Amino acid sequence: MMGMVAHADRPAAAVIAAQLRSAGSVAPLRHTMTLLGLLFLWLIFFRCCPPVLLSGLGVALIAASITGLIVDRRRNASDRAPEPADLRRHAVGALMSGLVWSACMAMVGRSGSADGLVALWTLISCVMVCSAISYAPVPLSATAFLLPCIAGLGSLFRAPHHLPVQALASAYAAALLIGCFIYARIFSRQHAARAELQEKGEVVSLLLREYEQGGSDWLWQTDAARRISGVSPRFADMLGMAPEVLEGMPLIQLLAGRAWESGRFAAGLHGVADHLKRRESFSNLVLPVEVGGQWRWWALSASPRHDEGGAFLGFRGVGSDVTEQRESADKIAQLARFDPLTGLPNRSHLREALDRALEETRGYVPGCAFLMIDLDRFKSINDTLGHQIGDKLLGQVARRLRQICGRGEFCSRIGGDEFAVVISHVTNADVIARLSNRIIEALSQPYQVDQHVLHIGASVGSAQSPADGVGAEALTRSADLALYRAKAEGGGVHCAYEPQLHAEAEERRLLELALREALEKDELSVLYQPVVDADEGTIVGFEALVRWAHPQMGAVSPAKFIPVAEEARLIAPIGEWVLRTACHEAATWPDDVRVAVNVSAEQLAHPSFVTAVVSALAQSGLPAQRLELEVTESVFMRDDTGALAVLDQLQALGVHLSLDDFGTGYSSLGYLSRTRFDTIKIDRSFVIGASKNVQESKAIIRAVVTLAESLGMATTAEGVETQAELELVRTLGCHKVQGYYFGRPMAAADAAALFSAPLRVAG
C-alpha cells in the first residue's frame, strides 16, 4: 500500500520540482532588481528621508534576499524529492520581500513629494513585474508577494485626490497576479505534456529494446519495391533462415511459401498484399505462414515510410507469432459451439443450423423441420444412481442419436436431457414421423453403463416450416408445445404440432396467471362429498374437494386447474389452504366423522408439510385420527421426495392414509408392503365396468377387496350413482361407497345439515 501511495505521489513531486526549478532560474533577475531598487531609493530619497529609515529598509531587503537564497540552496543540495512544504517555505520568502516593499511604500511615501511618489511608484511597478515573472511558476509565492504590495498601495496613494491613481495601480497589481495564475496553469499543462511524451518515449524505447533482444515480437521492413530490407536477427530466427538470404526477397513470396507457385494464397495474405499495393497502414492482419514444414499463424502490422521530401521508402512494421493464441481461440470457439459432455452441437450452434435451414428453404412448402426430444425417466436415473452415471448415459444417447441422423439432419443437445434435430429439407410429413419413431425406438433400447443396465425412453415433438412457424423462435415454440403434448400422453410417443396446441398453451398461461391470484381474491372454495358406510348407510366421512369460480371464466374444472397448479408449483399453498379449511370445518362435525383431503406428490416433497398438518390440526382442534390424507401412486414414482418417510411421520401422528385411484396408474403391490394404508379407494372406471357386467372389472374389485381385507385395510368404491351400482359394490365386498347417489359435493353448511337427519340407504 505504501508503494502505491509513493507511486501516486511521484507526479505531484515532479510538478513541484519543476515549479521550483523554473522559479529558481529567474531568481537572479529578482535579486538584481532588489539591489537596483535599493540603490534607486538612496539616490532619489536620501534628501527627504532619514538615513536610518533607508538603511533599515536596505538591511531588510538584503536579509529577505539572502534568506531566499539560503532556502533555495538547501533545497537544491537535498537528495529528497520536493514536497508541498518546500512550496510553503518558498512562499514565506516571497511574503517577506512583499512585506518589506509594502513597508517601503508606507514609510518612504509619506516623506516624498509628488515627483517622489511618481518615482517610487515607477520603482514598485518594476519590482512587481520582475517578481511576478520570477514567482509566476509558483502561484502561492506570487500571491504571497503581490498581496502585501497591493495593500501597500493604499498608503502610497492615501490622499483623496489620489484615489483614481490608487485604483489604477491596484488593478495593475491584480492583473499581474491573474497573469501569474494563468501562467502557472499553462506551465502545469506543459509539464504534464512533456512528462507524458517522455513516458511514451521510454515505453517505445523499451519495446524496441525487447524486439532487439529477442522478445516474442520482431521488426521488419521493406523497400519501395516491397522487398525485405534491413533484416532483424529475430525475424530471421523466426523463419529459420540467414539474414543475408532474406535480404532483398519479396515479402509476399516469402510469406506465401509453396503456395507462391499455385497462386492459392490465404485470405490474410491477400489482405497484406492489397495494403502494400495501396501503401496503406494495416494492423494485426493474421495469416498462416509455413515455417520449417509446419504451419504457424503470424500477426503483422506496418505503416508506410517516407523521406523528408515525401517520397515513398517502403514499409516498416512489427510481427508476432500468435499460433498458441489462435489454437486457444479455436478451442474456445469449439467450446462455444459444442456441448463438452456429449460432443454434439450446443444450443447456439443449433440456432445457427436452424436459421440456415429456414433461409435455404424459404419459399418452399414444406420447408425444414425441427424436432425436440426429451428423455423419459432420466431424472430417476440421476436421482438414484448419481449424476456421473447420468452423464455417461447422456453420452451413449448422443452416440445413438448421431448414428440415426444422416445427411441433411443436424442433431444437437439443448441442455439437461433435451436434444433436438433439424431436418434441412422435408419432402413430406412421413419423413418426420419415420425419423421420430426411429429415434424413440433407438433411444428406448437398454443401456449398459458401468455395471448397470438402464431403461429409459424418449418423447418427440415436431414442427415444420412454414406451416408451424416461419422463424426460428416460432418453430422452436411449436415443437416445444408438441413435445409437451407427447409428455402429457405418457411419453414414448411422437406428436406433431397442431394449431390448437398454441391455444391450449395460452389457456394454461392465462389460467396460471389467474390462479396465482385466486387465493388472495377468495375465489377458491371447498366442497364436501359424503362417504357412506356400505352396509349401514350412515355417513362416515366427507372428501374435501377444491373448486374455483373465476369472475370472468366462471367455474373452472379441477381437471383443468389442478394440473396447472402442479406445473406452476402452486399446488402446495392451495393444498395447505384446503387442509386448514377442511380441518376447521370438520371440527364442528360429530366425533366419528372423518374428513379426507387429497395430497399431491409435490406437497409430500415439501420439507414443511408435516409441520403444516400439525399446525392445521392444532389450530382447528381436530383429532389426528379424524383426518384422512389421500395420496395417489404417483408419489412413489418420485424417489427423491422421501414420500415414505413423510407418510410414516403422519401415521405416527395418528393421521389415516388412503391410497386413491388404485389400479389406474403404476400399480404395484410393493407400495402396500412399504406403507400401511387404512383405506384403498377403487376408481369409478371399475365400478362402471362391473355395472356393465365386465368380468375383468368385477375380478379387479374382488381382488382389491380381498387384498385389502388380508392387509387389514378398508375399501371405498368411488363414483356410485345408482341403486344398482350400490348393490353391486356391496355384493363385491366394498366397505364404503362414495358418489352422486348419496350426494354431490356440497357446501360446508349443507354438509353440516346432513347430521340433523342421518342419511340411510335401504338394505
Secondary structure as UniProt FT lines:
FT   HELIX           2..45
FT   TURN            46..48
FT   HELIX           51..77
FT   HELIX           84..111
FT   HELIX           114..135
FT   TURN            136..137
FT   HELIX           139..156
FT   HELIX           160..162
FT   HELIX           163..212
FT   TURN            213..214
FT   STRAND          217..222
FT   TURN            224..225
FT   STRAND          227..228
FT   HELIX           233..239
FT   HELIX           243..246
FT   TURN            247..248
FT   HELIX           251..256
FT   TURN            257..258
FT   HELIX           259..262
FT   HELIX           267..278
FT   STRAND          282..291
FT   TURN            292..293
FT   STRAND          294..306
FT   TURN            308..309
FT   STRAND          312..321
FT   HELIX           323..337
FT   TURN            340..342
FT   HELIX           347..360
FT   TURN            361..363
FT   STRAND          369..376
FT   HELIX           378..385
FT   HELIX           387..404
FT   TURN            407..408
FT   STRAND          409..415
FT   TURN            416..417
FT   STRAND          418..423
FT   HELIX           429..443
FT   STRAND          447..449
FT   TURN            450..451
FT   STRAND          452..454
FT   STRAND          457..464
FT   TURN            465..468
FT   HELIX           472..488
FT   TURN            489..490
FT   STRAND          494..496
FT   HELIX           499..518
FT   TURN            519..522
FT   STRAND          524..533
FT   TURN            534..536
FT   STRAND          539..550
FT   TURN            551..553
FT   STRAND          554..556
FT   HELIX           558..567
FT   TURN            568..569
FT   HELIX           571..586
FT   TURN            587..588
FT   TURN            591..592
FT   STRAND          594..598
FT   HELIX           601..605
FT   TURN            607..608
FT   HELIX           609..620
FT   HELIX           624..626
FT   STRAND          627..631
FT   HELIX           633..637
FT   TURN            639..640
FT   HELIX           643..653
FT   STRAND          656..662
FT   HELIX           669..674
FT   STRAND          679..682
FT   HELIX           684..691
FT   TURN            692..693
FT   HELIX           695..710
FT   TURN            711..712
FT   STRAND          714..718
FT   HELIX           723..731
FT   TURN            732..733
FT   STRAND          736..738
FT   TURN            740..742
FT   HELIX           748..753
FT   HELIX           754..756
//
